Amino acid sequence: MTGPLNGVRIIDFTTMIAGPYGTMILADQGADVVKVEAPARSDHARRAGYGQRHFTAAFVNNNRNKRSISVDAKSPAGRQVVLDLARTADVFVQNYRPGVMARLGLDYDDLRAVKPDLIYVSMSGWGERGPYAHKPVYDPIIQALSGLASVQAGADHDRPRLIRTVLPDKLTGVTAAQAVSAALFSRERTGVGQHIRLSMLDSVVAFLWSTDMGSQTFVGKEVDVAHAATFIDLIYETASGYISVSVMANDQWHGLCHALGHPEWLDDERFETPTGRDRHANERLELTQEALLEKTAEEWLEVLEAAGVPCAPVLTRAEMVRHAQVEASGIVVETDHPHAGRLRQARNAARFAVTVPEIRHGAPHLGEHTMEVLSELGYGEDRRQALLANGIVSAPDRPTE
């Protein structure tokens, strides 16, 4: 056995990042994920960003451990292939705008008719209802409307800022993977499948409420304009580079004052309590920044660590990959892809002691497993070749180097 989801089959009818990332998490954890793409219009991630040998980083980093079948689901014969796939599946995941799957004849009711206990996941940008439901959307658009860009700015009156990673997409993928696992557990107990609906907007709003929506939490006591606790973030400049320092507990504050050579701060009435240190955060952080300019990052990290103060260097992408803590965690691994070459990727973050996930194989070529999957569905050689000849499915004669 490899991976906790070994034996589970998932049909991945998704594109771009949110859907493929979520299904890759499940594939890493052992599920047999069959990615369905159209012959003439494959996943856009296959053509986006850095790449070599017909594989982009965006595609290989969101589609490993999957098999690929290329089929024209708009044709009656292609739709039948998808229905036959669904009949063998535990989970079907799609991320098209509301109404698209119904027009294809592949919505939840259509697939439940052939697999009554199917778990069907509908991922969308805005949800199924409301004035934005049918509007196109990408990650920055969700960051804007969800309030995330204002949270990133710090205060409502400051210029909104985007997070420079596609957080809504990836958060939605993680949420989808968790929801699928929960639905599989429920079905194991009850034998009943279900339809899971999930939007990027809902995922981000739920995520923000944990720590960033205090001003809107108490009904009747809302704050119209939220202000940042401080206009300074916790990235500090030193004589040689940047570090991050964060203190909360009293003993950490004491350690910081002594480590920076300013024990007199402990007698400052503004900073005597956690409440006071929050109220006067700007003054406190300005003093901290001024002091940290006196030595190099390496010198400060040694002094602060000895004083028990939480701190770390601020690393670039290349530095992070080679940092001793990252290396010790084993999160970054290297594998050989048969066509794209040597790859460096992050393994699945969750570590299972018994059902250990692994990278079984790299991301597939478009239609690489079409004939294999059709054979598993019971399609004979003549039928497979007829579908291929008529352009209903596509399969490479051999993967292009």
N, C-alpha and C positions, 0 to 999 in steps of 0.2 A: 504493500500500500504506500502511496506517496501523496501527501497532502490531505487535509481533512475533507475536501470535497471530491475525492476520488470516486468515480462512478456517477457523478452528476453531469448531465449534458445541458449546455446552455447555447441557445441560438442567439448570436450577436448581430442584430440588424441595426447597428449604430455606426456613426461616423464622427470624425473630428476628435475631440478629447474626452468630454464628460462620459459618454457611453463606453467608448473603448477602454478608457482608464479603469472604469468600474468593473467591466468584464475581465480585464487583465488581472485585477486583484483576485477575482474568483478563479481564473485560469492558473495563476501562480499557486493558489491553494488547492489545486488538483483537479478542477473541473475540466471536462472536455468542452472547450468553447469553439464553436463553428461560426466563423465570421462570414456573413453573407454580403456580397457586394455585387453591383451591377457590372456587366462586362464593359459597357461603354462609359460608365461614370462611377469609377471606384472611389473609395474614401479619399477625400481631399488631402488628408494628412500624408498620403503617399507622395505628394508633390510639394509639400511645404517645408521650407527651411533647409538646414544642413543635410547633406546626403552624399552617398556614394553608391555606385553599382546598383542603381535603381531602388535604393532604400534610403529613406530620410530618417533622421534621428527622431522626429515627431512620430513616425509610424512604428519604428522598432521599439521605442520606449513606451508605447501604449498598446501593443498588439502581440507581445511574445506569448508563447505557450498556447497559441491559437492555431486552428486549421482554417483554410480559406476555401470557400466555394463561390464561384462567380456565376450568377444566374439573373436573368431578366425577369424580375417578379411582376412586371407590368403585363407580360404575356400570359395567356391562360396556362400554357404548359409550364412556364416558370413559376407561376403562382402555385401550381400543383406540387412542384418540387418543394417549395417552402412549407406547404401544408404537410407533406410527407415528412419533412424534417421536424416540424413541430410535433408530429405524432410520436417521435422518438425522444422528445426533449423533456426536461424537467422545468426549464426556464426559457422564456423568450424575452429579449430586451430590445426595445426600439426607441429612437430619440428624434422622431420626425414631428413636425408641427401637427397640432390637433386636426384631425380630418384626413390626413394623408393615408394612414393605414386603412381607414374605412374605404377610401376610394380604391385601394389596392385589393380589397377583400381579405385583409390580413389583420383586422383588429381583434380585440379580445374575444368577442363572441364568435368570430369566424374560427379562431384557433381552439377555443374551448370546445367547439363542436367536434373536433377531431381528437382532442386531448383534454378530457374534462378536469383533470387535476393539475393542469398547467399553471405555473406562476408566470404572469405576463406583466412586464414592467414598461410603463409609458413614461419616458423622460422628455420634458419639454423646457422651454425657456421661461414661459410666463404662467403655465398652467392651462386648464381647459376652458376656463370662463374669464370674463372680464374684457375691458376694452383693448387690452394688449395681447389677448390670447393668440391671435393669428398673425402677429407682427414678427418679422425676422429678428433674431437677437444673437449677439455674441457676448463674450465675457465682459468687456468694458461697459456694455450697455446695462448689464445686471449690476455691476459695481456702482454705476451712476444712480439707478433708481432705488436700489436696496438701502441706500444710506452708507454703504461701505466706503465710498469715496470721501464722504464727509467725516466719517470716523478716522480715516487715514489722514485727513487734514489736521485732526486734533480738535479743532473747535469749529462750530457751525459757521462762524463769520470768516474763517480763513478759506483760501482757495482750495476747493476739493482736489484730492489727489488719488490717482489710480495706484493700486498695488501692482508692482511690476512682475507679477506672475498671474497666470489665469486661475486665480483662487476659486471663483464660482464654479468653473468647469470641473476642477479637480475635487472640490468639496462635494459637488453633486455626484461625482463618480464614487467617492468613498461612501456617501450616504446610500447610494443605490446598492453597493456591494453589501453593506450592513443589512439593508432591508431585504435583499434576496436571501441572505443567510437566515434571517428571522422567519421569513415566509417558508423556507425549506424546513426549518425546525417545527413550525406550526403544522405543516402538511404531514410531517413524520408522525405527529401526534393525532391529527384529525383525519388525514387522508384527503383534505380539501385544499384545492388550489385557490388562487385569488389574483385580482388585478391590483397592482401597485402603481399609483400615480405619483410622480415626483417632478418638481420643477426646480430650475436653478434659482429662481427668486425665493421660493420657500426655503430652499437649503441654506441660502445666505442669511435670510432674516432669522431663521432659527439659530444659526451659528452666532450671529451678532448678539442675540438677546442674552446669551450667557454672561457677557461682561461689558457690553457697550451700549445697552439700552436702559440703563438705570434711570435716565431722565424721563422715560416713558412708562416706567413700571408701575408706579403707584397711581391708581385711577383717581382723578380729581386733583392730583398734586403734580401734574406734568410740568416739565420745564420746557418753555418754547424754544429757547436757544441754548444748546449745550456748549459748555466751555471746556477746554482742555485743562487737565490738572496742571500742566506746565507747557510752555511754548518750546521747551528744550526736550529733545528725546534722550535716550540713555546711551547714545553713541558719543564717546568722548575722544577728542584729539589729544595726542601726547607728543613728545618731542620727536617721535619716529613713526607714528602711525596711529591707528584707531583701536580702541578697546571699548568694551561694554562693561559697565559696573552697575549693579542694582542691589540696594539694601532695603530691607523691610523690618526685620526684627531689631529690637533694641541692641542686642549684642553685636549685630552686623554693623549698625550705625556707630557703635563705640569702636569697633575694629577699624572702620573706615577713617574715622577722625584721627585715631592714633597712627594708622598706616600713612596717612597723608601729611602727618606732622602738624596737625591742628587740633590738639586736645581741647583748646578753648571753645571750639564749637559745641562741646558737650554742655557748656555753661550758658549757651545762648538760649534764652527762653523761647525763641521761635521754634527751636528744634528739640525741645525736651521730650516731647511725646510723638507717637506716630501720627496723631491728628495734626499736631503743629507742623511736623515735617511735610505732611501733605498740603496743608494750607499755605505754607511758604516754600513750596517745591521749587519755584523759579529761583529764589535767592539761594536755596541749598544747592541746586544743580549748577548755578553759576560759580559758586565758590569751589565746588568740586572740579569743574572744568578748569578753572584758573590754576588750581593746585596741580592737576595732572599734566599740565604743559611743562613741568619742571624736569621730568625724566622721560626715558624711552618707554615704549610699550612693554618691552621685555622686562625692564627693571620694575615697572609698576605691577605687572602680573605676578612677579615673584613675591613682592612685598604684600600685595593684597591677598594672595592665596595663603600666605603664612598667617595673615590676620583673620582668616576665615570669612573674607568678603567675597560674595559671588561675583565672578568676573570671567571674561574670555576675550581673546583677540577677535577682531573683526576681519574675516577672511574673504578673499575672492573665491570664485568658483574653483579655480585651479588649486588654490591653497587648501580649501576645504577637503578636496578629494585626498590630499596627502597628509592631512593632520593626524597626529598620533591617536586621538580619540576616535576619529572616524575609522581609521584603519583597525583599531582594536575592536570596534563594534561589528566589523565585517559587513556593513551595510552596502558598501560599494564592491561589486564583483566584476570579474572579467570572464567573458565566454567567447567562443568562436561561432560566428554565424556562417553557415555554409556558403553564403553569397555576398553578404555585406562585409565579411572579415571579422577582425577582432573587435569586440564591443565592450565598453565599460558601462555598467548600469547599476541602479540601486535594486537590491533584492527586495522581496516582499518584507515589509517592516515587521510584521508579527512573526515571532519565532515559536513554533510548535515543538514540544519535546518529543512527541510520539509520531504524529502524522506530519512529517517534515515537508514543507513546500520546497520546490526546486524549480530551476529554470530548465525545463525539459527540452525545449527547442526555441529558436528565435522566431521573430515575426515572419509570416508566410508571404510568398509571392501571390499576386492576384490569381485566384483560381488554382493555386498549387495542389489543393486536395479535392478538387471538384470530382474527378472520376472516382477517387477513393471513397468519398462520402456517398456518391450516388450508388456505388456498388454496395455499400453498407445498407442503403435503403431498399435493396433488392432489385435495382434497375439492372437489367441484363446488358450485355455488350452492345447489342443492336440498338437498344433504346438509348443508351448513353451516347453512342455515336450519332444517332439521329438528332438528339438535343444539341450536340456540339455542331453538327453540320448546319442546323437551322439557326444558329446564333442564340439559342435559348440559354445555353451555358457557355463558358469559355474555360479553357485549361491550357497552360503553356505546354508546348511539346517537351521542353525541358527548361528549368529556370535559367533566365538570362544572367550571365556573369557580368 
